[in-house]
């Protein structure tokens, strides 16, 4: 440690290199191999708002995938059904039904981002039913990440470091288990999903080797043969240190095979499947130059084979036929990140943590693409959709440059400032020198150039209180399926019109975020946090229809249309989050979280409506509608952890206190369409218990919605009924070391 002068009654930052302890904390014990930690009322030391889930909570929940793990995040509406039966996506502080919210949520697995930018499976709006699902233009399907080998999940909801780019809503960071561990077999079963996992970690010749094998199977409808989902996953991770442990190299191979099937069992001959496989090759680590500086790196090559098929009975004149279509693609995501970290002490009490870095990603999809038999068109005999070769679509390059300074100082109070700036180039093309003295970008990019400054501040008001503030911008590149849409064809007698639906100059969209929070601790027994946030997302991609012939005559009004994505949408969100967490006292801990959020969405400009009734005052060109939604969610968790009994019991209660929404449409057909709607409150109760059997073995059991409250909702105008929650659901897990 370098020599440092410390003055009395004055805070002085000290740089020191510490060796990690290998002993366990006194408040940690094991139920089988589940690591159980006592809950603590710790105050944050970072201005960024985030939630962290550890492996013990994941195993007690009996999650099958990363999507199930998010059930533990306060404010996330619970599904009640853990498993692999349907796709799971995340929209941090947003709705999982909002495609742009899920697309703008970045998932990072072991320092490598998982991208959906070049997913073209649904480029022609293929309909695969409610079970077989695609994620084109949306966030990734979180079912594809098994939960058994997850060490921690960090969900960043606030304004993150500038090292993160190509996102808008938030970050989900996943770290898997790496290092020595006992060989372990885990078996899970519930009415939807059966799963088996085997994992092991060994150290040989100063090299760590970790591997996991996982198989998951979901039979969604027991009365229907062939309605199934299979997930085969294998992971191999090596870790080795060189040059006196200065250089750390980690390498991971990830392979996965997915079979999402629905076979025909009815007169309509509906057959669908989504088959494919994924191979990921990741390399990451760091080189410690000295105790004050280091270099970190990450490289990844991700490949995904896409194989999608759909078949249905098409009713047509003079006779019906079986129409089918297929999508074959080879999706590539190749990239890397390089960072330099430096710690410096200036003056007597100002400590700097500097980061300089860059990241690059290349996205491309190649292959035969969409294959449609135009004589028996899957979309109908009059459809304008045709085959589309993916080799015709260029790839895109994303480049990010960033710098950040995290400053710790003392002036009346202790402060930590985070000041950073990021420069995102989405498909850069040329240098534009006038951008040095004008507002135009210095580097012109086809999908946009975005400057994203970010600032964070935490003030240590006292030993038991903190004030946090964050403000920043972030940008997301558009999905390639929006940039290069498949063409639309209009066949009229002996003439065929083929209209391009591409928009090669479609830009990315940007989000502004403001976070303010205060944290306090009471008597070393409980911690409370109150946080408010505001976000404004602009430049969203919106599908805009035009009548055929619009380019030649803008006054044309036809029923036949084509569509192009344009940057016309916007979304405003604001909300409050209140959290109260107690320590584990006499084996019992308590957590309460109250979330209120409001959302308003809209689009700018005029939009074309091909089916209008002038007698009702409808117009072919009219402003787009707007919508708003408000929701309040209360989460309560009570945990009992007893070392002497080797047991962990958790009870969750979630109540959607209220939910209201309204969608305003200019060209409405029914008088009630523009009314506001309210859902009645709904409450569910979940229960989970884990019990040790013998050393290294445990059994777990859960019951979700154990009062079996379906919360049936009656539409006030259609007089239809729907269940807002699924019925009672249960499952168990047996795990043992071998």
N, C-alpha and C positions, 0 to 999 in steps of 0.2 A: 504494500500500500504506500503511495507517495506521501511524503511529509505534509501535514496540514495543521495550520494554527486554528485552535478552537477557543473562542472567547466566551466568557461567562455571560449569561442572560442574552445570548444571541444565537439564532439558528444558523448552523454552518453545514452545508452539504459535504459529505465525505464519500469519496470513491473507494470502494473496497471490494476485494475478490473473496467470496465466501465459499466454503465447501459444503455441499448439501449433506444433511444428516440422513443416515440410512435407517434410523429407528422410526417406529410408528408413533403417532401422537397418542396420548393417554385416552382421548375421547374417540378412538377408532377401534372397531372390532369387526369380526367377520362372521357372517351367517353363511356357512359353506364357503363359497368363494365370493360372496357379495360383500363388498367393502362398505361398511356402515359408518358414517361420520355424524357426530353430533352437530345439530344446526347451530350456527353462530350468528350473532347480531353484529356483523362487521359493517363498517361504513366504507363506502367506495373511496379510493384514492385516485380515481381516473374520472375525467369529465364526461366520458362516453357512457351512455345508458346501455346496459346489456344484462342478459340473464345467462347463467351458466348451469348446465345440467351435467352431473357426473355419472360414472358408470354404475354406481350403486343404485341411484334412483332409476336408471334405465332398466336394470335387471329386476328391481322390485316391481316396476310397471309391467314387465314382460313384453316389451316392445319387440316387434318383428322388423321394423325399418325405422329410418330417420323420421319418416312422417309420423309414426306413433310417438316418437320421443317428444315431438313438439306439443303433445298433449300436456306436458309438464310445464310449458311456458305460460305464465299468467296472462290472461286476456285472450288466449286462443280458444275458440269455441270447440268443445269436445265432441267427438264423433260417436263415442260409446262403443264402437266396434273396432278393436285392434285387429290388424291382420293385413292381408294382401288382396282383398276382394275388389278394391277399386283404387283408382289413382289418387295420390295424395300430393297436394301442392301447398306452398306456403306464400302468403302475402303479408309481410311484417307490417303490423298496424294497418292492415288493409284487409280486403276480402279475398279468400282463396278462389272465389268465383270470378274475380277481376283478372283477366289474362295479363294485363300490363303490370299489375301488382306482383303476380307470381313471376313473370318474366324479368322484372326488375329486382327480384330478390336473388342475390348471388350466393351460391353454395360452393364452399371451398373445402375440399377433402384432402387432408394431409398436404396443405400448402399448394394444391393444384385446383384451379377453378373448374367447375363442371358447367360446360356451355351448352346452350340449346339454340345458338344463333343460326346454325346451318341445318336445322331439322326441317325437311321438306315433306314429311309423310302426309300431312294434311293440306298440301298446297292447293288441291282442288276441292277442299271442303268435303272430304270423304266422311261418310256417316258410318260409324262402327257400333252404334247402339250404346246402351248405358253401361255395358260391362267392358268390352274391349275398347280401350281408350288410347288416344294420341295426345301429344303435348306440343304440337306445332304452334309457334308464336306465343308460347306460354312458358312457365317455369318448368324445370325438370320434374319428373315423377320421383318423389322421394321414396317410393317403395323399392327403388333399385339399390338403395344403400342399406345393407343388413345392419341390425342394431347390436348384435352380440359382440362384435369386436370394436365397438365405439368406446373410447376412453372418456372424452368430454365433448360436449356440444355448447358452443358459445354463440348466442343470438345477439347481434349488435343492432339495437333499435335506434340509437341516437346518431350523432354526427361522427363518423369513424375517421381514422387516419387517412391521409391522402394516398397511402400505399394501396388502397382499395379503389378500383375503378370499374367502369362498365357495369354500373348498377344504379338503382334509384331508391328502392324501398329499404333495404337493409342487408346485413351479412349473416350467413349461417356458417360458422367455422366448425369443422368436424375433425377431431384428432382420434386416430385409431390406436389400439393397443400395440405397442412396440416394446420388445424386451423379453426378458426371461419370465416364463410363467409355466405352471403345471399343465400337462395335457388335460383337456376338459371337454366333456360331452354334454350338450344341452338339448333337451327335447321339449317342444312346446305344442300345445293342442288347444284349440277352441273350435266352436261350430263352423267357423269359416276357414281357418288356416291351420295347417300342420307344418311344423318346421323342425329341422335338426341341424345342429351346428357342432363342429369339432374344431378346436383351436389349440395351438401349442406355441411355446417360445423357448428357444434354447440359445446358448452362447458357446461357440466353439472357435478356438484360435483367434480370440479377440474380435470375433464377428458375431453379432446378434442375428438370429434367424427366427422370424415369426410367420406363421401361416394359419389360415382359417379356411375351412370348407363349410359351405352353407347350402341347404336345399329347403325351399319353401314351396308349399302347395296350397292353393285355395280352390275349393269347390263351391262356387258361388250359389248355384241353384241345385239343390239335391234332387229336384224333380226333373232336371234337364240334363241329359247326357252330353258331355263335351263342353260344358260351360266352365272352363277351368283356367287357372293361372299357375304357371310353373316358373320358379326362379332358381337357377343353378349359379353359384358364385364361388370363386376361389381367389384368395389373396396370398401373396408371398412378399414379405418385406425383409430386407437385409439392412443392417446398420454396422458401419465400421469406422474407426478413427485412425488417422494417420498423423505423422510428424509430431509425435509427442502429444497426441490428442488435440492438436490445434485444428485439424481438418476433420469434419464430420460428414460422412457420405451416407445418405439413405436412398434406397432404391426399392420401388414397389412395382410388382406386376399384378394387375387386376383383370380377371376374366369373368364374364357373365353371359349366360344364355337365358333368354326370356321366351316363354311360350304362352301367349295370351290367346285363348281359343274360345270360339263359340260356333258349334256345329249346327247344321240345319235339322230341326226337329218339328217344323210346322209346315203348313201348306205354302207359306211365302218363301220357303227355301232360303232363309237368311243364314248366310255363312260368313263368318268374319274371323280373321286372325291377325295378330301382330307378333311376328316371330323375328328374332334377330339376335345378335350377340355383340358384346362390347369387349374390347381389349385396350387397357390403359397401361402406359409405361411412364412412370414418374421417377424423377431424380431430384433430390433436394438436400440441403444441408447448409453448413456455414464454415468459415475459416476465421479463427480468432487470431488477429494480427498481434494484438497486445491487450492487456486488461481494459484499455479504453477504446478499442476499435475492433470491428470485425466486418467481414463480408459474407452476405447470405445470398443464396441462389436457389432457383427452382426451375426445372425444365419438365415438360410433359408432352406426350404424344398420345392422343386419345382417338380411337377408331370405333365407330359404331356401324354395324351392318343393319340396314333397314329392309324389312321384308313384310309388306302389309298386303292383305287381300280382303276383298269384300264382294259379296254376291247377294242378289235379291231378285224377287219376282217383280218384273216391270209390267204394269198393265198398260197396254197400248192398242191402237187400232191399225190394222184389222185383227191382230192377234197379240197376245201377251208373250213374253219371252223371259229367259233367265239372263240378266245382265251382270257382268262382273268387271272388276278393275283391279289393278295391282300396282304397287309402288315398290321399286327396287332402288336403293341408294347406298352410297358409301360415304358416311359423314366423317370428316376429319377436323380435329381441333388440336393445333400445334402451337406451343408457346413457351414463354419463359419469363422469369423475373430476376433482376439483379439489383442488390441493394448494398450500400455502404453505410455502416453505423459508426458514429463517433461521439464520444462523451468528452465534454470539456468543462472546466471550472474557470469562470471569469470573475474577477473581483474576489470579494471575501465570501459571498453567499449566493452566487448565481450559478446554477448548474444547468448545462445544456446537453440534451440528447438529440443529435442531428441524424437525419436520414436523407440520403440521396439515392434515387433509384429510377429504374425504367422497367416497363413490362411490354411484351409484344405477344400478340395472338393472331394466328391465321386460321380462318374458318372456311371450309369448302365442302360441298356435297357433289359427288359424281355418281354416274351409273345410268342405267336405262331409264330411270325416273318413273313417271306415271304412264301406265300402259292401259289404254282403253280401246275396246273394239267399237268403232263408230257405227257399225251396222247393228250392234246390240248394246247400245250405250247404257252403262250402269245408271246414269242420271236421267234416262228417258230418251225417247226417239227424237225429241226436239231440242235436246240439250246442246249448248254450245261448248261443252267441255271436250277437249281432245287430249291425245297423248302429248307428253312433255318430257323431253330428254334433259336430265340434270347436267350433262356435259356442256350444255349451252350456257349454263349459269356460271358467271365468274365468282371467285371467292372474295373474301374481304380480309383486310389487315387492320388490326387495332393496335395502336401505339399509345403508351402512356408515359409521361415524364413527370416526376414529382420530387418535391423537397419539403422537409418538415423539421421544425425545431421545437422540442419539448423543453420548456424553461421552468425550472423550479427556483423560487426565490423567496425571500422574506422581507416584507415591508409592512410593518404594523401587524400583518397576518402572514401566514404561509400561503403561497400561491403556486399553482402549476398552470402555466399557459401552454397551449399547443397551437402553433401557427404553421400552416402548411398551404401549399398550392399544387394543383395538379393540372396538367395540360393533356387533354385527350384528343387523339387524332383518329377518327373513324374512316378508314380507307384513305390515307393521305395520298395526294397526287402531285402537288407542285408547291414550290416556295413562292410566296407573294411578298416582295420586299416593301411595298407601300403599307403593309400591315404593321410595320415598325412604328409608323407615325399616324396611322388612322385606326378606326375601330374594326377594320377588316382583319380577318385572320392572317397571321404571318405564313402559316402553312395551310394551303387549301386542301380540304378533304371532301371526298364525294358524299360521305354520310355525315359530315359536319365536324367542326373543330370547336372544342369546348374548354373554357378556362374555369376551373373549379377551385376557388379559395375556400379554406375551412379553418375555423378557429374554435378552440375549446378552452374553458377556464374552470378550475375548481378552486374555491376559496375555503381554507380551513378556518371557519369562524371560531371554533373552539375545539377542545378535545373530543367533544361529542356531537359536533354539527358540521355540516358541509353545505356549500352552495355551488351548484353546477350550472354551466352555461355552454351551449354549443350552437354554432351557426355554420352552414356550409352549403355548397352546391355539389351535385353529382350528375352524371350523364350516362345514358344507356344507348348503345347502338341499336338500330332497328333490326328485327329478324329478317334474314334474307328472303324468307317466304313472302314478306310484305313488299320488299323491293322488287323482286322478280316474280310477280304473279303469273300463273299460266294464262295464255291468251284465251280470248272468248271468240267463238265462231258463230256466225249467223248465216244459216243456209236458207236462201229464198229462191225457189224454183231451181234454175240452173246456175245461179250465182252464189258464190260463197264469200262472205265477208269475214276476214280474220282480223280482229282488233287486239292490239297489244295492250296488256294491263300492267306493264312494267312502269316503275318510276325509279330509274337508276339514281336520281338525285334526291331521293327521300332521305331526310335527316333523322338523326337520333333525337331523343327527347331528354329534358333536363328537369331536375327537381331541386327546389330550395327547401331547406329544413331549418327550423329553429326549435331548440330544446332548452328548457329551464327547469331545474329541479333543486329540491332541498332535502337533505337527509339529516336525521337526528337519532341519537341513541339515548335510552332512558334507563338509568340505574344498571347498566351493563346487562339488562335483561331483554330488552326489545329494541328493534330498529324500525323506524318508519321513514318512508320516502314519499314525497309528493312531486310529481313531474307533469309539466304541461308541454305540449308540442304543437307545431303548426307546419304543414307542408303544402307546397304549391308545385304541381307537376304541369309543365307546359310542353307544347310541341308533340303531343301524343299522336301516334298513327291512327287515323280514322279511315274507314272504308267509305269512299265517296262514289256514288253512282252517276253515270252520264248516259243519256240516250244515244243509241247508234246514230251517227251522222252529226254529233255535236260539234266535232272539229270543223266540219264544213259549214254548218249552220247552227249557231248556239240556240236559236229559237225552236229547234226541232223538239217535238214531243212524240216519243214512241214507247211502246211497251217493252221492246227489246233494249237491254241496257248492258253496259260493261262497267267494271269497277276498278278504281285505282286508289291506293293508299296515299293519303296526304297528311301533313302535320297540322291537324286542325283541332285536336282535342286538348282538354285541360281537366285537372282534378284538384280540388282543395280539400284538405283534411285538417282537423284539429281535435285535440282530445286531452284528457286528464287521466293520470294513473296514480292511485294511492295504494301503498303496500305497507303492511305491518308484519314483521317477522320476529318471533321470540327465539331465545336460545333453547336448547334442550334442557329442561328442568325436571328432575325426577322422571327421566325417560320420556317426557312428553314435550312436543314442540307444536307451535301454531303458526299458520301463515294465512293472511287475508290480503286479497288484492281486489280493488274496485277499479274498473276501467270504463271510461265513457269516451266514445269517439263519434265524430260527425264527419260526413263526407258529402261533397257536392261535385257533380260531374257535368260536363257540357261540351259542346263543339261550336266552332265559329263558322260564319259564312252560311250560304244557302246550300240546300241539299235537294236532290231530285227525287220525286216520288212518282213512280210510274203508274200506280193505281190510285187515282184520286176521283172524288165526286164533288164537282163544282156546286151541286145543289146543297151540299153540307158546308160550303165555304172552304173546301180544300183546294190547295194550289199545287201545281206540279213542282214549282221551285219555292221552297219555304225554309225558314230557319230551323235548325235542328233543335230537338227538345233538350231538356235538362232533367236531372234527377238528383235527389238527395236522400240520405239515409242516416239515421241516428240509432245508436245502440249503447246499452249499458250492461256490463257483465260483472257479476260478483263471484269470485273464487275463494273458497275456504278449504284449507287442508289441515288435518290433525294427524300427527304421527306419534307412534309409540315404539321406542327402540329399547330393548332390554338385553343387555349383554348376558346376564345370568340365565335367562330363558332362551337365548339364541333366537329371538323373534323380532320381526319388524312389521307393524301394522299401520296402514295408512287409510284414512277416510277422506274422500274429496266431495265437496259440494259445489256445484256450479249452477248459478241462476242467471238467465238472461232476463234482467229486470224489466227492460222494455226494448222494443225495436219498432221503429217507425220509418216509413219510406214513401216517396212520391216520385212518379215519373211524369213529366210534363211533355206532351206531344202536340205540335201545332195541328197536324192533320190527323186528329183522333177520329175513330169510327163510332165509339160509344161514349155516352155522356159521362160515365163514371171513370173513364180511363185516367183523367187528370186528377182524380181524388187522391188524398193521402190514405195510406193503409197502416194499420197497427196490428202487430202480433201480440197475443196475450203472453204474460210471463211464463217461462218454463224453467223447471228445476230438476236436476238429476243428481243422484248420489252414487258414488263409486267406492268400492272397497277392495283393498289388496293386502295380502299377508305373505310374508316369507319366513320360513322356519328351517333351522338347521336340522339335519338328520344325523350325520356323522361328520367327522373331520373332512372338509373339502366337498361336502354334498349338502344340498338344500332343496326344498320344494316350495313352490310359490303358487298362489291361487288368487284369482280376482273375480269380482262380480261388478259389472257396470250397469248402471240404471237398475239397481236391485229392487226398486219399487215398481218397475215395469210401467212407467208413465210414458205413454206414446205421444202425449201432447197433440191431440188431433186438432187441426185448424180447419175451420169452415170458411171458404171464400164468401165474402158478403154479397157478391153479385152473381157468380157462376154457380153457387150452391154445390161446389165440389169440396171433397174432404182430402186432407193430406196429413201424414204423420211427420211431425217436425223432429222427432227423435226416434231412434230405433228401439226395439224392445230390450228386455233383459238379456244380458250377454255375459258370458263367463269364459274362463280359460285357466289352464294350469301349466306349470313348468317344472321339470325335474332336471337338475344339473348336478354333475359329479365329476371330480377329477379322476383320471385313470392312472 
